[in-house]
Amino acid sequence: MDIFHSVFAARLVFSLGVMNLILVVLLFSTCRCLATSRIGVGLMKRNWYQHYYKYHCYLWWVLATSVIVHAVFAVGLMGIPF
């Protein structure tokens, strides 16, 4: 398909790769084990962090979708290297 061999596909693969890295950092910063650490205890007292913390589960769905689309377009653009 021509969509996989276009500038759009290359930009999408790059953008989704950056998005995946950002999402991993966001997920780590809302990890349930972080809440019991010294840093997490201080953060849990903050209103903005509690608001952000409750979206942890939704971030997993966004990351999973992003990784799947990234993988499909990366394989379509670059091909299978084996």
N, C-alpha and C positions, 0 to 999 in steps of 0.2 A: 504494500500500500504506500502511496505517495506521502501520506501524512507522517510516516515514520522517517522518511528521508527528506525532511524539510528543516528550515531554520527554526520553525516553531517547535519541532520535536527536540532539537538541541537545547533551546532556551528552556523548555519545559523540564527536561531532565536536569539541567543545572539548577533551575529554580526550586524544583522539588527536593533536590539533594541538599540545598541550603536550608529549605524548610524542615527537612528531616533532622538536620543537625540542631536547629533551633528548638524543635519539638522535644528532642531527647534532653536538652538542657532544661527545658521547662518541666518535663516529666521528672527529671532527677530532683529539681528544686521543690517539687510537691510530693516527693516520695514519702510514703507512710513512715518509713524508718527514720527519716530526717526529723520528724516531729518530736521524737524522743531524745534527739541529740541536744547538745548545749546551744547550738545555733538555732535549731528548730523550736526549742522552748521559747526563746526570745522572739522568734518570728510569729509564733502562734498567738502571741499577745497583741499583735498588730491587726487592726481591722482589715486593711487592704490585703494582707496575706491570707487571712481566713476566707475572704471572698474569692481570692485566686485559688486557694487550696481545694475548695469544693468542686472545682472543674477538672480535677486530676483524671477521673475516669473518662471524661469526654476527650481529653487530650490523647488518650490511647486510641480511640476510634479515628481521630484525625490523623494520627501517625500511621496507623495500619492502612488507611485508605491512601495516604500519600506514598507510602512505601510500595504498595501494589501498583499504583499508577506509574510511579518512578521506574519500577522494575520492568513493566510492560513496555514503556517507551524507550528505556535504555536498551533492552534486548531488540526491540524493533529498529532502533537507530544504529546500534553497534553490531547486532547479530550475536549469536552464541559463539563464544570463543573456543569451543572444543571441536 
